[in-house]
Amino acid sequence: MIFTSLTTMIISVAAMASVAVASDNLIISPMGLPCSPPNTVGCSTIKGWNNDNDFGYLCGPNSIIGDYQDCPCKNCCVITDGVFSC
């Protein structure tokens, strides 16, 4: 019985460690994130994405980001006549 408990504990610790290691490799992307208003373009940032630089995005008809482009700078994304640029 002690052996079973020890085995269960070792397996649980191994599973938790693999989840912790996997979470370090998460890739955050604007693709698929919610946005508003639908069918527009926008500029934003996501902490930890693209070195905290801006990105421009296309907000689709279902208020989900359908496409984006990273900017190489902070606070440089602008929208002019329905088009974003960095």
N, C-alpha and C positions, 0 to 999 in steps of 0.2 A: 504494500500500500504506500509506503514511503517512496519507493522507487517510482510508482505511477505519478505521485504528486510532484516529485522532482522532475520527471520527464515532462509533465504538463507545464511546469513553471519554465523550464528551459525552452520549450517550444514557444511559449507565450512571449518570453523575452526576445527570442530570435525574430518573431513576427513583428513585434513593436520596433525593433532596431531596423528591420528592413523598411518599414513604413517611414521611419525618421530619415533614413538615407534617401529613399525615393522622393520625399518631399523637398529635399535640397535641390533636386534636379527638375523641379516643376518649371515649365515654360509658360509664362504669362503672356498673353497676346490680346490685343483689342478685338480680334476677330470673334464675332458672336456675342459680344457684350451688348447690353441694352443701350439705346440712345434715343434722343428725341430732339426735335420733332421728326417724324418719318419722312423719307424721301428728301433729305437735305444733306449738306456737308457740314462738318464741324472740325474743331481743333480741341485737343485735350492732352492730358498727360496721365500716366499711370505710374505710381511710385514703384520703382524697381524695374520698370520696362524702359528700354532704350536709354539707359543712363539718366532717367528722369527728364529726357528731352521731350519736346512736343511731338505729336503725330496728327496728321489730318485723316479724316475718315468719311466714308459714305454711309449714311444712315439709311437702311433699306425700308421698304414699305411696311415691314412688321416691327419697326423700331429696334432692329438688330444691326450692328455694324457688319456690313457686307464686304468692305474693302478698306484698306488703310495704307498710309505711307508714312514711314518714320521721317522725322526731321532731324538734322544734325545739330540742333541748337535748342536752347530754352527760350520760351516766350517769343518765338519768331513765327509761329504759324498764324497766318491771317486768311480771312475769307473775303474775296472780292468778286462781286457779281456771281455768286454761287459756286466759286471755285476756290479751293484752299491752296496755299503755297507756303513754303518755308522761307 
